[in-house]
Amino acid sequence: DGGITQSPKYLFRKEGQNVTLSCEQNLNHDAMYWYRQDPGQGLRLIYYSQIVNDFQKGDIAEGYSVSREKKESFPLTVTSAQKNPTAFYLCASKRQGSADVNIQYFGAGTRLSVL
Amino acid sequence: AQSVAQPEDQVNVAEGNPLTVKCTYSVSGNPYLFWYVQYPNRGLQFLLKYITGDNLVKGSYGFEAEFNKSQTSFHLKKPSALVSDSALYFCAVRDIAWGNNRLAFGKGNQVVVIP
């Protein structure tokens, strides 16, 4: 069963706490992405990675961190520096240099709320 | 910067009537354009893309989109809407400022199909 798996589906964060959202893909995709979705604002890019051990900041990286130690995995940590973390977080992946150019495939999302 | 605009917040349509979701774009160079659909509490699903070729692009679930270069538009259409088409629809454009690696998303349009 191929695809992108995000966990957990729901996550609650206490003030001052760091939390980590998991994203795993078995599509053998090179590039992976994290987006934040807020009502009425569409998707905003947090971080992306084109290759293992390399990643770039997106438009709203402050208060977030990522790692890309394995091709299949791209976890996102929401740090205590992110003062407004309540949102729906989406992970996506994409092949590089294929006929399906630029098609990103998405996981089911993690909804993060602050206690 | 490359961008797309989705001017309507919500589109209401009666079941069986034609559905149109509007998108205009602003790019330098040739646009790569995409439509995605999101059902409640789920990730985005790819519907269709325009890269080059015929201006009318056919996609999943009976959707199609028409690329109009003179009007810089890429409207999504379906001849006969179903209640199950009720969802959030996103238009996106390849952001060439970042090479082949990023998409810029619109804010989304909520479609409500009324039985």
Interface residues (C-beta under 8 A of the other chain):
Chain A: I4 Q6 A31 G40 Q41 G42 L43 L45 Y48 Q50 G58 F88 L90 A92 Q96 V101 N102 I103 Q104 Y105 F106 G107 A108 G109 R111
Chain B: D9 Y32 F34 Y36 N41 R42 G43 L44 Q45 F46 K49 I51 F90 R94 N100 N101 R102 L103 F105 G106 K107 G108
